[in-house]
Amino acid sequence: MHLILAEVAGGLSVLNGLVIMVLLNLLLVLFLRRLNQSYSIAYILCGILVGPHGLKVLTNADLIRELGELGVILLMFFIGTEIRLPIERRQVGLPLFGMVTQLLLCGVAVAVVGNVLNWTVSVKWLMTFILSLSSSAIIYPYLTQHNEQTTALGQLTTGILLMQDVAAIPMLVTLRLLGQDQLAWPELASIGLGVGLTAVLIREISRRPQLKLPAADLIRNDHDLQVFVGMLLCFGMAWITNWLGLSTALGAFMAGIIINRSGSTRWLERSLLPFRVFFLALFFVAVGLQINLAFLRENGWLIGLLVLIILLVNSLLNMLVFRALGVSWRDSVYAGALLSQLGEFSIVLGLTAYQLGLIDNYLYHITLSVVALSMLLTTVWIEIIRGFLFRTRTASPERGQSTEMHERENSG
């Protein structure tokens, strides 16, 4: 009897936490929407408020960890469903050059700082990866909100974000290799097989204009089966890549890409849309749940300084990248601000490195706090740069499109 009561009480505790979490999410989203802020910011704030270091609504450490791992898998899956792998080389050239240049510049900056701070080679690789990735979840909605997604600058920016998302695959594999001090031959062969299969799969997906899922016609009008097909692909491929010694996030990401390129994309995306909204929110809530407010207070000056440095340095590096791509100075400064923050893949890489033992608990929480705070402040930072750049600009035919870019498109 006591056991039954305990289970009921535990269930009610989780239910109470979910109700409060959803209510807070709703209130924060409504508030931040009036301020034209990204919903992901509301989700992170909600996680901080309901977590063990806030209102203590959700305090179960195992539950929080499992929510975070589940959120990572589903985040990668739904990002994969949005990936539009280019087929023609002309669609890849400039964004790929921009992403690689940005990665190299970040690597040089990290090498200089890492030598001063005596970082290990593994930490240098990790920090290079983390600093080179921006937030698609924040920037895509921001560009859409300001009618910039179809401009030349907006298309180039989203192209670089796409290349960053794809680059996360070899980054995860590299961390997995760095996290193994001494790999036995079976483990090395398993990882090599996983990498090879992933490369072949990406090549085949890129070469084919469309993929068709087996028995797609049989489940086209069956909503329940559509959901289970999508979830089976997501968790099934995550399990396979984990079994091969790679990351579960990698498998989920590849499953999302397959869904996107399949002939069943339209009906499957409609069926999974509610899950996408909820589980993407869950990922950011899980990030907020792991942020330790006491840790933030104790290390606030360091975290704040790091966030400021990252916003400034990333803005500068990305400005140079866009300038090298032939974009005007003013548009380059604006694009640098757009890509100045760290992104959701940075969190995934930090968590992976922590699980592999590449970084300790202190450095993990520093990384988590800096990434989350940069995401929280990114729209404020962009608006500051935007206001400075365009304060003397007269109204243009399309809001958010700089004068130089607009004139260049008209002349073309």
Phi, psi and chi 1 to 4 in degrees:
 res  aa     phi    psi   chi1   chi2   chi3   chi4
   1 MET       -  -44.9 -174.5   64.6  170.5      -
   2 HIS   -62.8  -37.0  -68.7  -69.1      -      -
   3 LEU   -64.9  -41.7  179.5   59.9      -      -
   4 ILE   -62.9  -45.0  -65.7  175.1      -      -
   5 LEU   -62.1  -38.7  -68.8  175.0      -      -
   6 ALA   -64.8  -42.1      -      -      -      -
   7 GLU   -65.2  -40.1  -70.3  179.6   -6.1      -
   8 VAL   -63.1  -44.3  171.3      -      -      -
   9 ALA   -61.9  -41.6      -      -      -      -
  10 GLY   -63.9  -40.4      -      -      -      -
  11 GLY   -64.6  -40.5      -      -      -      -
  12 LEU   -66.4  -34.9  -71.3  175.7      -      -
  13 SER   -62.5  -44.8  175.5      -      -      -
  14 VAL   -65.6  -41.6  173.1      -      -      -
  15 LEU   -62.3  -43.6  179.5   60.2      -      -
  16 ASN   -60.6  -42.7  -68.4  -22.1      -      -
  17 GLY   -62.1  -41.6      -      -      -      -
  18 LEU   -65.7  -41.1  -70.9  174.6      -      -
  19 VAL   -62.4  -46.5  170.1      -      -      -
  20 ILE   -65.7  -39.1  -65.0  173.7      -      -
  21 MET   -62.8  -46.1 -178.3 -175.6   73.3      -
  22 VAL   -65.0  -41.1  172.2      -      -      -
  23 LEU   -63.6  -45.0  177.1   60.8      -      -
  24 LEU   -64.2  -40.5  -87.4  175.6      -      -
  25 ASN   -58.1  -45.1 -100.5  -30.8      -      -
  26 LEU   -61.4  -46.7  178.4   60.6      -      -
  27 LEU   -65.2  -42.9  -65.5  175.6      -      -
  28 LEU   -67.8  -38.5  -72.5  169.0      -      -
  29 VAL   -63.4  -44.1  163.3      -      -      -
  30 LEU   -63.0  -38.8  -69.9  173.7      -      -
  31 PHE   -69.0  -47.8  173.6   71.1      -      -
  32 LEU   -72.5  -25.0  -70.2  175.8      -      -
  33 ARG   -64.8  -34.5 -173.2  172.1   68.9  173.0
  34 ARG   -66.6  -24.4  -63.7  177.8   64.1   88.8
  35 LEU   -96.6    6.4  -58.5  177.2      -      -
  36 ASN    59.4   40.0  -66.3  -35.9      -      -
  37 GLN  -104.1  158.0  -59.9  -62.7  -51.8      -
  38 SER   -68.5  143.5  170.2      -      -      -
  39 TYR   -63.6  -30.0  -72.3  176.7      -      -
  40 SER   -60.8  -29.8   57.4      -      -      -
  41 ILE   -64.1  -41.3  -64.5  175.3      -      -
  42 ALA   -62.2  -40.0      -      -      -      -
  43 TYR   -66.3  -42.6  -55.9  147.2      -      -
  44 ILE   -63.8  -44.8  -65.0  175.2      -      -
  45 LEU   -61.2  -39.5  -70.1  175.4      -      -
  46 CYS   -61.6  -44.0  176.1      -      -      -
  47 GLY   -60.8  -40.8      -      -      -      -
  48 ILE   -63.1  -42.0  -65.1  174.2      -      -
  49 LEU   -68.5  -42.4  -70.9  174.8      -      -
  50 VAL   -89.4   -5.9  -57.8      -      -      -
  51 GLY   -75.7  178.9      -      -      -      -
  52 PRO   -65.9  -15.5   23.7  -33.6      -      -
  53 HIS  -105.7    5.0  -51.4  -71.4      -      -
  54 GLY  -115.7 -112.7      -      -      -      -
  55 LEU   -82.4   -4.1  -59.3  175.3      -      -
  56 LYS    61.2   36.0  -57.2 -176.5 -174.1  -56.9
  57 VAL   -75.6  -43.7  175.5      -      -      -
  58 LEU  -114.8  112.8  -65.2  175.3      -      -
  59 THR  -124.5   -5.8   58.2      -      -      -
  60 ASN   -71.4  112.0 -171.7  -48.0      -      -
  61 ALA   -62.7  -41.0      -      -      -      -
  62 ASP   -65.3  -41.2  -68.4  -26.3      -      -
  63 LEU   -63.1  -42.7  175.7   62.3      -      -
  64 ILE   -63.0  -42.9  -68.2  171.5      -      -
  65 ARG   -63.9  -44.1 -174.0 -172.0   69.2 -105.8
  66 GLU   -66.0  -38.2  -69.1  171.8    2.1      -
  67 LEU   -61.7  -41.1  -73.7  176.3      -      -
  68 GLY   -63.7  -44.1      -      -      -      -
  69 GLU   -66.3  -41.9  -67.0  174.6   -4.8      -
  70 LEU   -64.3  -41.3  178.1   64.0      -      -
  71 GLY   -61.5  -39.4      -      -      -      -
  72 VAL   -62.7  -46.3  166.7      -      -      -
  73 ILE   -59.9  -47.7  -68.6  173.6      -      -
  74 LEU   -72.7  -33.4  -69.3  164.1      -      -
  75 LEU   -59.7  -49.0  169.1   77.7      -      -
  76 MET   -63.3  -37.4  -60.3  -70.1  -76.4      -
  77 PHE   -63.0  -48.1  173.6   69.0      -      -
  78 PHE   -73.7  -29.6  -72.5  117.1      -      -
  79 ILE   -65.3  -39.1  -72.9  179.6      -      -
  80 GLY   -61.5  -35.6      -      -      -      -
  81 THR   -67.9  -17.8   62.2      -      -      -
  82 GLU   -96.1   -7.8  -64.4  179.5  -13.9      -
  83 ILE   -72.1  127.4  -67.7  -69.2      -      -
  84 ARG  -110.7   89.4  -56.8  -68.4 -168.4  -92.5
  85 LEU   -63.9  123.2  -74.3 -179.4      -      -
  86 PRO   -66.5  147.2  -15.2   28.5      -      -
  87 ILE   -98.8  -37.4  -60.1  175.9      -      -
  88 GLU   -94.9  144.6  -59.6  178.4   12.3      -
  89 ARG   -62.5  -32.8  -70.0 -172.8  177.1 -177.7
  90 ARG   -64.8  -22.2   62.5 -178.6  177.8   83.6
  91 GLN   -80.8  -12.4  -63.0  174.6  -71.1      -
  92 VAL  -103.5  -33.3 -178.6      -      -      -
  93 GLY   -49.3  -66.3      -      -      -      -
  94 LEU   -63.7  -48.2  -72.5  179.9      -      -
  95 PRO   -59.7  -39.6  -25.5   35.7      -      -
  96 LEU   -66.2  -42.9  179.3   60.7      -      -
  97 PHE   -61.0  -42.3  175.0   78.9      -      -
  98 GLY   -62.9  -43.5      -      -      -      -
  99 MET   -65.6  -44.9 -175.8  -84.0  -66.6      -
 100 VAL   -64.7  -42.3  172.1      -      -      -
 101 THR   -61.6  -43.6  -56.3      -      -      -
 102 GLN   -61.1  -42.7  179.6 -165.5   33.2      -
 103 LEU   -62.6  -42.3 -177.4   62.4      -      -
 104 LEU   -65.2  -42.6  -68.4  175.0      -      -
 105 LEU   -63.4  -40.9  -68.9  175.2      -      -
 106 CYS   -63.7  -39.6  -72.6      -      -      -
 107 GLY   -62.0  -40.6      -      -      -      -
 108 VAL   -64.5  -45.9  171.6      -      -      -
 109 ALA   -62.0  -42.9      -      -      -      -
 110 VAL   -67.5  -38.0  167.6      -      -      -
 111 ALA   -61.1  -42.0      -      -      -      -
 112 VAL   -64.0  -50.2  172.9      -      -      -
 113 VAL   -66.7  -41.1  174.5      -      -      -
 114 GLY   -63.3  -35.9      -      -      -      -
 115 ASN   -66.2  -36.4  -71.7  -25.7      -      -
 116 VAL   -68.8  -40.1  174.0      -      -      -
 117 LEU   -92.6    3.4  -60.7  178.6      -      -
 118 ASN    59.6   43.0  -65.1  -41.6      -      -
 119 TRP   -71.6  150.0  -75.8  -13.0      -      -
 120 THR   -73.8  166.8   64.0      -      -      -
 121 VAL   -61.5  -39.3  173.7      -      -      -
 122 SER   -62.9  -43.1  -62.0      -      -      -
 123 VAL   -66.4  -38.0  172.3      -      -      -
 124 LYS   -61.8  -44.8  -71.0  178.6 -178.6  177.6
 125 TRP   -61.1  -46.0  -84.1  105.3      -      -
 126 LEU   -60.0  -48.2  172.6   63.9      -      -
 127 MET   -66.3  -34.4  -66.9  -55.5  165.7      -
 128 THR   -61.7  -45.7  -61.6      -      -      -
 129 PHE   -63.2  -47.1  -66.1  158.7      -      -
 130 ILE   -61.5  -43.1  -73.2  176.4      -      -
 131 LEU   -72.5  -20.6  -68.5  175.3      -      -
 132 SER   -90.1   -0.3   64.5      -      -      -
 133 LEU  -112.2  132.4  -60.6  175.1      -      -
 134 SER  -109.4  177.3  -56.2      -      -      -
 135 SER   -97.8  106.9  175.9      -      -      -
 136 SER   -65.8  -35.3  -59.1      -      -      -
 137 ALA   -64.3  -24.0      -      -      -      -
 138 ILE   -96.9  -43.3  -69.1  177.5      -      -
 139 ILE   -77.0  -37.9  -59.7  -54.0      -      -
 140 TYR   -57.2  -52.2  -75.4  156.6      -      -
 141 PRO   -62.4  -34.4  -22.5   33.8      -      -
 142 TYR   -64.5  -45.3 -176.1   89.3      -      -
 143 LEU   -63.7  -40.3  -68.6  172.6      -      -
 144 THR   -64.6  -42.6  -58.4      -      -      -
 145 GLN   -60.9  -34.9  176.1 -171.6   -9.2      -
 146 HIS   -99.3   14.5  -69.0   80.9      -      -
 147 ASN    58.1   37.4  -61.8  -41.0      -      -
 148 GLU  -111.1   -2.9  -65.8  177.0  -17.6      -
 149 GLN   -66.7  -23.4   74.3  -82.4   13.4      -
 150 THR  -100.9   -3.8   58.2      -      -      -
 151 THR   -73.9  164.9   65.4      -      -      -
 152 ALA   -60.1  -43.4      -      -      -      -
 153 LEU   -66.6  -41.7 -177.8   63.3      -      -
 154 GLY   -64.1  -40.6      -      -      -      -
 155 GLN   -67.4  -38.3  -69.6  176.9  -13.3      -
 156 LEU   -66.9  -40.2 -178.2   56.2      -      -
 157 THR   -64.0  -46.7  -58.1      -      -      -
 158 THR   -67.0  -31.2   54.5      -      -      -
 159 GLY   -64.1  -41.3      -      -      -      -
 160 ILE   -67.0  -39.9  -69.3  177.8      -      -
 161 LEU   -60.0  -39.6  -74.0  170.4      -      -
 162 LEU   -62.4  -45.9  168.5   62.9      -      -
 163 MET   -62.1  -35.6  -67.9  -63.2  105.7      -
 164 GLN   -64.0  -43.2  -70.4  179.0   -1.1      -
 165 ASP   -61.7  -42.7  -68.7  -16.0      -      -
 166 VAL   -67.1  -37.7  174.5      -      -      -
 167 ALA   -65.6  -19.5      -      -      -      -
 168 ALA   -61.7  -25.2      -      -      -      -
 169 ILE   -63.3  -57.6  -63.7  176.2      -      -
 170 PRO   -65.1  -26.4   19.3  -31.4      -      -
 171 MET   -64.2  -45.1  -69.7  179.4 -176.7      -
 172 LEU   -62.5  -41.0  -74.4  168.0      -      -
 173 VAL   -64.0  -42.2  173.8      -      -      -
 174 THR   -61.4  -43.5  -58.9      -      -      -
 175 LEU   -62.7  -40.2  -70.1 -177.5      -      -
 176 ARG   -60.6  -40.3  180.0   67.0   62.2  176.2
 177 LEU   -69.2  -40.1  -67.4  172.9      -      -
 178 LEU   -67.1  -27.3  -69.2  172.9      -      -
 179 GLY   -80.5   -3.3      -      -      -      -
 180 GLN  -108.9  107.5  -55.5  -70.1  -21.5      -
 181 ASP   -64.9  -49.4  -66.2  -28.4      -      -
 182 GLN  -133.0  105.8  -67.0 -178.3  -16.1      -
 183 LEU   -88.5  127.7  -78.6  174.9      -      -
 184 ALA   -72.7  158.2      -      -      -      -
 185 TRP   -58.0  -41.7  -79.9  109.6      -      -
 186 PRO   -61.7  -39.9  -25.0   35.3      -      -
 187 GLU   -67.0  -42.8  -65.3  174.1  -22.3      -
 188 LEU   -63.4  -41.3 -174.0   59.8      -      -
 189 ALA   -65.5  -37.9      -      -      -      -
 190 SER   -64.7  -44.9  176.8      -      -      -
 191 ILE   -65.0  -42.2  -67.5  176.1      -      -
 192 GLY   -61.5  -39.4      -      -      -      -
 193 LEU   -64.5  -41.9  175.8   62.2      -      -
 194 GLY   -63.5  -42.9      -      -      -      -
 195 VAL   -63.6  -43.8  172.3      -      -      -
 196 GLY   -63.5  -43.7      -      -      -      -
 197 LEU   -64.3  -38.8  -69.9  175.5      -      -
 198 THR   -64.0  -43.8  -59.5      -      -      -
 199 ALA   -63.2  -43.3      -      -      -      -
 200 VAL   -63.6  -42.0  170.5      -      -      -
 201 LEU   -63.2  -43.8 -174.6   58.6      -      -
 202 ILE   -63.4  -40.8  -68.6  177.1      -      -
 203 ARG   -63.0  -45.1 -179.5 -177.4  176.7 -175.3
 204 GLU   -65.8  -40.2  -70.5  -58.3  -47.6      -
 205 ILE   -64.0  -40.8  -68.0  173.5      -      -
 206 SER   -67.8  -32.6  -60.7      -      -      -
 207 ARG   -81.4  -21.4  -67.5  174.1   60.8 -177.6
 208 ARG  -101.8  130.8  -60.1 -171.6 -179.6 -170.2
 209 PRO   -67.0  -23.2   23.0  -32.1      -      -
 210 GLN  -158.0  142.7 -168.1  175.7   73.8      -
 211 LEU  -110.3  151.9  -61.6  175.3      -      -
 212 LYS  -121.7  124.5 -174.1  174.0 -177.8  179.1
 213 LEU   -73.5  145.1  -62.9  177.7      -      -
 214 PRO   -59.3  138.4  -22.0   32.2      -      -
 215 ALA    58.9   28.9      -      -      -      -
 216 ALA   -62.3  -36.5      -      -      -      -
 217 ASP   -66.0  -29.8  -65.1  -25.4      -      -
 218 LEU   -71.2  -26.5  -62.5  178.0      -      -
 219 ILE  -114.3   13.1   56.9  178.3      -      -
 220 ARG   -60.5  -36.3 -173.4  175.6  -55.4  -82.1
 221 ASN  -109.0   14.7  -62.4  -44.1      -      -
 222 ASP  -111.4  102.2 -166.2  -39.9      -      -
 223 HIS   -62.2  -43.9  174.8   78.3      -      -
 224 ASP   -61.8  -46.2  -68.6   -8.3      -      -
 225 LEU   -66.7  -33.2  -71.5  179.8      -      -
 226 GLN   -60.3  -45.0  -68.6  168.1   10.3      -
 227 VAL   -62.9  -43.7  171.4      -      -      -
 228 PHE   -68.8  -34.2  -78.9  112.3      -      -
 229 VAL   -62.5  -46.6  166.4      -      -      -
 230 GLY   -62.2  -45.2      -      -      -      -
 231 MET   -68.0  -35.8  -69.0  -63.0   99.4      -
 232 LEU   -63.6  -43.4  177.2   61.6      -      -
 233 LEU   -61.3  -44.7  -82.6  171.0      -      -
 234 CYS   -60.8  -59.1  171.9      -      -      -
 235 PHE   -75.6  -30.3  -66.2  112.9      -      -
 236 GLY   -65.2  -46.5      -      -      -      -
 237 MET   -71.3  -31.8  -69.8 -159.4   63.3      -
 238 ALA   -62.6  -40.9      -      -      -      -
 239 TRP   -66.1  -40.4  179.3   83.2      -      -
 240 ILE   -63.8  -48.2  -69.4  172.7      -      -
 241 THR   -66.3  -33.7   52.3      -      -      -
 242 ASN   -66.5  -40.1 -176.3   63.6      -      -
 243 TRP   -65.0  -31.7  179.2   73.0      -      -
 244 LEU   -80.4   -0.8  -70.7  171.2      -      -
 245 GLY    93.3    7.8      -      -      -      -
 246 LEU  -102.1 -170.6  -57.7  174.5      -      -
 247 SER   -85.9  143.4  169.4      -      -      -
 248 THR   -61.8  -33.6   55.9      -      -      -
 249 ALA   -62.7  -35.2      -      -      -      -
 250 LEU   -63.4  -45.6  173.0   59.9      -      -
 251 GLY   -63.1  -42.4      -      -      -      -
 252 ALA   -63.9  -38.2      -      -      -      -
 253 PHE   -63.6  -44.1 -176.2   67.4      -      -
 254 MET   -66.4  -37.2  -66.6  -55.6  -58.2      -
 255 ALA   -61.1  -40.5      -      -      -      -
 256 GLY   -63.1  -40.0      -      -      -      -
 257 ILE   -64.5  -40.1  -67.1  176.9      -      -
 258 ILE   -62.9  -43.8  -69.1  173.7      -      -
 259 ILE   -59.1  -42.3  -68.5  -65.0      -      -
 260 ASN   -63.0  -39.4  174.2  -91.8      -      -
 261 ARG   -91.8    1.6  -65.2  -58.0  -68.3  -89.6
 262 SER   -82.2  158.8   71.5      -      -      -
 263 GLY   -68.9   -7.6      -      -      -      -
 264 SER   -99.7    9.5  -45.4      -      -      -
 265 THR   -56.2  -42.9  -61.9      -      -      -
 266 ARG   -61.4  -53.5  -66.1 -176.6 -178.1   87.4
 267 TRP   -72.7  -31.7   54.2 -100.9      -      -
 268 LEU   -71.9  -38.7 -163.2   50.5      -      -
 269 GLU   -64.0  -39.2  -78.0 -173.3  -15.5      -
 270 ARG   -63.8  -39.9  -73.5 -162.5  -59.5  -90.6
 271 SER   -68.6  -34.6  -63.6      -      -      -
 272 LEU   -92.8   -4.0  -63.3  179.5      -      -
 273 LEU   -56.0  -47.5 -178.2   59.1      -      -
 274 PRO   -60.9  -37.5  -21.8   33.7      -      -
 275 PHE   -66.3  -38.2  -66.5   88.9      -      -
 276 ARG   -59.9  -48.6  177.2 -174.9 -179.6  -81.8
 277 VAL   -60.2  -47.1  173.0      -      -      -
 278 PHE   -68.3  -46.5  177.2   77.3      -      -
 279 PHE   -77.4  -28.0  -76.0  113.3      -      -
 280 LEU   -65.1  -40.4  -74.4 -177.6      -      -
 281 ALA   -62.7  -40.6      -      -      -      -
 282 LEU   -61.2  -38.7  180.0   62.6      -      -
 283 PHE   -59.9  -49.8  168.0   77.6      -      -
 284 PHE   -69.1  -33.8  -71.9  108.3      -      -
 285 VAL   -62.5  -42.6  168.6      -      -      -
 286 ALA   -62.5  -34.4      -      -      -      -
 287 VAL   -62.6  -47.4  170.5      -      -      -
 288 GLY   -62.5  -36.5      -      -      -      -
 289 LEU   -60.5  -30.9  -73.2  170.6      -      -
 290 GLN   -87.9   -6.5  -62.4  176.6   71.8      -
 291 ILE   -80.0  121.6  -65.9  178.4      -      -
 292 ASN   -91.0  111.4 -170.5  -34.5      -      -
 293 LEU   -65.0  -35.5  -66.5  179.4      -      -
 294 ALA   -64.4  -40.1      -      -      -      -
 295 PHE   -63.1  -40.5 -176.4   86.0      -      -
 296 LEU   -62.2  -41.8  -82.0  176.5      -      -
 297 ARG   -65.7  -40.8  -73.5 -167.4  -63.8  -91.0
 298 GLU   -70.5  -31.5  -66.4  172.3    3.0      -
 299 ASN  -119.3   22.6  -59.1  -85.2      -      -
 300 GLY   -57.8  -43.6      -      -      -      -
 301 TRP   -64.3  -40.2   64.9  -89.0      -      -
 302 LEU   -68.3  -45.9  175.2   60.1      -      -
 303 ILE   -63.6  -45.3  -66.5  171.6      -      -
 304 GLY   -60.5  -42.2      -      -      -      -
 305 LEU   -64.6  -42.2  179.8   61.5      -      -
 306 LEU   -63.8  -41.0  -71.9  175.0      -      -
 307 VAL   -63.1  -44.2  170.3      -      -      -
 308 LEU   -62.5  -44.2  178.9   60.3      -      -
 309 ILE   -62.6  -43.0  -68.5  174.4      -      -
 310 ILE   -64.6  -44.1  -73.6  171.3      -      -
 311 LEU   -61.5  -41.7  -69.6  176.1      -      -
 312 LEU   -69.9  -49.7  -73.1  170.5      -      -
 313 VAL   -66.3  -44.5  171.9      -      -      -
 314 ASN   -64.3  -37.5  -93.5   -2.1      -      -
 315 SER   -61.2  -43.9  -66.7      -      -      -
 316 LEU   -65.6  -47.2  175.5   61.9      -      -
 317 LEU   -63.7  -43.8  -66.4 -178.5      -      -
 318 ASN   -70.0  -31.3  -76.4  -66.8      -      -
 319 MET   -60.6  -44.3  178.0 -165.6   71.8      -
 320 LEU   -64.4  -37.4  -64.7  176.1      -      -
 321 VAL   -62.5  -48.2  168.6      -      -      -
 322 PHE   -68.0  -33.9  -83.1   84.1      -      -
 323 ARG   -65.4  -38.8 -172.5   62.9 -175.9  138.6
 324 ALA   -65.9  -23.2      -      -      -      -
 325 LEU   -86.2    4.6  -66.4  174.6      -      -
 326 GLY    90.6   12.7      -      -      -      -
 327 VAL   -82.6  147.8  178.8      -      -      -
 328 SER   -61.9  162.1   68.4      -      -      -
 329 TRP   -61.7  -44.3  -84.0  110.1      -      -
 330 ARG   -66.8  -43.2 -176.0  157.5   65.1  171.6
 331 ASP   -65.8  -34.0  -74.4  -21.7      -      -
 332 SER   -66.0  -40.5  -63.7      -      -      -
 333 VAL   -63.5  -42.8  172.6      -      -      -
 334 TYR   -64.6  -45.2  176.7   51.4      -      -
 335 ALA   -64.4  -35.6      -      -      -      -
 336 GLY   -60.4  -40.3      -      -      -      -
 337 ALA   -66.6  -37.7      -      -      -      -
 338 LEU   -59.6  -38.3  -73.8  173.2      -      -
 339 LEU  -103.0   20.5  -60.7 -178.4      -      -
 340 SER   -77.8  -26.9   61.0      -      -      -
 341 GLN   -79.8  165.3   77.9  -67.8  139.4      -
 342 LEU   -89.6  158.2  -54.8 -179.5      -      -
 343 GLY  -120.1 -175.5      -      -      -      -
 344 GLU   -64.2  -32.1   50.0  -83.8   -1.9      -
 345 PHE   -68.3  -28.2  -83.7  109.0      -      -
 346 SER   -62.8  -38.5  -60.6      -      -      -
 347 ILE   -65.4  -43.5  -63.3  174.5      -      -
 348 VAL   -60.2  -43.9  174.0      -      -      -
 349 LEU   -66.0  -40.8  -67.9  172.1      -      -
 350 GLY   -62.8  -43.7      -      -      -      -
 351 LEU   -63.8  -41.9  176.8   61.4      -      -
 352 THR   -62.2  -44.2  -58.8      -      -      -
 353 ALA   -63.3  -38.9      -      -      -      -
 354 TYR   -65.4  -43.8  178.0   60.9      -      -
 355 GLN   -65.3  -30.6  -66.7  172.1  -21.7      -
 356 LEU   -84.7   -6.7  -67.7  171.8      -      -
 357 GLY    82.3   15.5      -      -      -      -
 358 LEU   -74.6  -27.0  -64.3  177.0      -      -
 359 ILE  -132.6  155.3   55.1  176.8      -      -
 360 ASP   -88.8 -180.0   57.5   20.2      -      -
 361 ASN   -62.2  -39.5 -174.4   66.1      -      -
 362 TYR   -63.6  -49.6  176.1   79.8      -      -
 363 LEU   -66.8  -32.4 -172.8   53.9      -      -
 364 TYR   -64.4  -45.4  169.8   65.8      -      -
 365 HIS   -70.1  -32.3  -81.6   93.4      -      -
 366 ILE   -62.4  -47.4  -74.9  -73.1      -      -
 367 THR   -61.2  -47.9  -58.2      -      -      -
 368 LEU   -60.0  -44.5 -177.9   66.2      -      -
 369 SER   -66.1  -42.1  -59.9      -      -      -
 370 VAL   -66.4  -44.6  168.6      -      -      -
 371 VAL   -61.9  -48.4  173.8      -      -      -
 372 ALA   -62.7  -42.4      -      -      -      -
 373 LEU   -68.8  -36.1 -168.4   56.7      -      -
 374 SER   -65.1  -35.9   75.5      -      -      -
 375 MET   -70.0  -37.3  -64.9  174.0   73.1      -
 376 LEU   -65.5  -34.0  -72.1  171.7      -      -
 377 LEU   -96.1   -4.4  -63.9  177.7      -      -
 378 THR   -64.0  -41.9 -174.3      -      -      -
 379 THR   -68.2  -33.3   49.8      -      -      -
 380 VAL   -63.8  -45.0  176.5      -      -      -
 381 TRP   -62.0  -43.7  176.7 -103.9      -      -
 382 ILE   -63.4  -42.5  -66.1  172.3      -      -
 383 GLU   -65.4  -34.7  -71.2  -60.0  -37.6      -
 384 ILE   -63.9  -48.5  -69.3  174.1      -      -
 385 ILE   -64.7  -41.5  -59.0  -61.8      -      -
 386 ARG   -62.2  -45.4 -174.9 -171.6 -174.6   90.4
 387 GLY   -64.0  -37.2      -      -      -      -
 388 PHE   -68.4  -42.2  173.5   77.1      -      -
 389 LEU   -71.7  -39.2  -69.5  173.5      -      -
 390 PHE  -112.5   17.5  -53.9  133.7      -      -
 391 ARG   -66.8  -27.8   67.1 -175.9 -173.9  -82.4
 392 THR   -99.9    4.5   59.0      -      -      -
 393 ARG   -80.8  137.9 -173.7 -166.4   62.1 -178.6
 394 THR   -78.7  164.2   57.4      -      -      -
 395 ALA   -59.5  129.7      -      -      -      -
 396 SER  -101.8  161.9   65.3      -      -      -
 397 PRO   -59.1  -24.2  -23.3   32.0      -      -
 398 GLU  -134.5  117.1 -172.6  170.2   -3.7      -
 399 ARG   -60.2  138.7 -174.7 -173.3  174.5 -162.3
 400 GLY    89.3   -4.7      -      -      -      -
 401 GLN  -103.9  122.5 -172.7  176.3    4.2      -
 402 SER   -66.8  160.6   70.5      -      -      -
 403 THR   -60.3  -44.9  -58.0      -      -      -
 404 GLU   -61.9  -45.5  -70.3   97.1  -32.6      -
 405 MET   -64.2  -40.3 -175.0   66.3   70.9      -
 406 HIS   -66.9  -43.0 -177.4   71.0      -      -
 407 GLU   -65.9  -37.7  -69.8  176.1  -10.4      -
 408 ARG   -65.1  -40.5 -176.2  158.5   58.1 -106.4
 409 GLU   -67.9  -37.8  -69.9 -177.8  -16.8      -
 410 ASN   -65.2  -41.8  -76.8  -15.8      -      -
 411 SER   -67.7  -27.9   63.0      -      -      -
 412 GLY   -76.1      -      -      -      -      -
